[in-house]
Amino acid sequence: MTRFFRKIRIERLAFVGLFTQREPNFDVVTTPGYDPDDSDEPKKGMEGLRRVFWPSKYGELSPELVTLMSMTTGSAMLGAMYGASVNARIAFLRFIETNDATKFANHLEAKRMLQHNVTISLGKGAWKWGFRIGMFSTIFLTTSTAVAAWRGENGIIEYVIAGITAGGAFKMNMGLKGFIAGSLVGAFVGSLTGLFFDSIFWVTGTSMKSLQETQKKIYELREEAIQKKRDEQVSKEYAKLQHEIMEDPLATNPETQKEDNK
């Protein structure tokens, strides 16, 4: 009897609902060498942060990180240009007002002092506003990118949190009241920013991910163009050196030069 039941295949009892075989999950890739990190599925939590802020195994930067670096650098440059132009104009007008009746040895001395004052004010304004706007945009964009990577999607909440963080950080030196006021203003500005971007994406039919992908492609094309120019320059220098060696091979041999000198 026992020998009879041993010969019966268990799968044949499936018609009564017993010992049914588990169907394979075709959504799980079992190919050898497959890396789950290469999939396009959105990642959340620490995996999302690692995907955004850490280079991939091929050394490539994520589109979010490329966009973050480009926008923070551009914000700092715009702030520096704004501060330089404003301070230079103020320094120019102040010099004209304060030195209206000043006697100079000649007009060249007056121009030299004017240029000196304007240049000093230009540098101070560029550093002041470039640092402030660059730091604010860095905190704001880094926080919004980190929150979006943790959530695995884009929305308005990351802009609100980024506004609270950046506004509170910039008003922290004014105490608790300043921190709260800065956080409230930052939350309001962040919500307006989120609504603005969402409205633009809704009207144009695009998304933040497509914008980041485009920014990454531009970055890659720029790097490829720089690398191509560098390779062309190296090839030209190598061809020039090789041509010189072919024309005068004795010039590159130090032993031959020593014998000729003797």
Summary of the structure (lengths in Angstrom):
residues: 262
radius of gyration: 32.9
end to end distance: 110.3
largest distance: 125.4
contacts: 653
relative contact order: 0.07
helix: 78%
strand: 0%
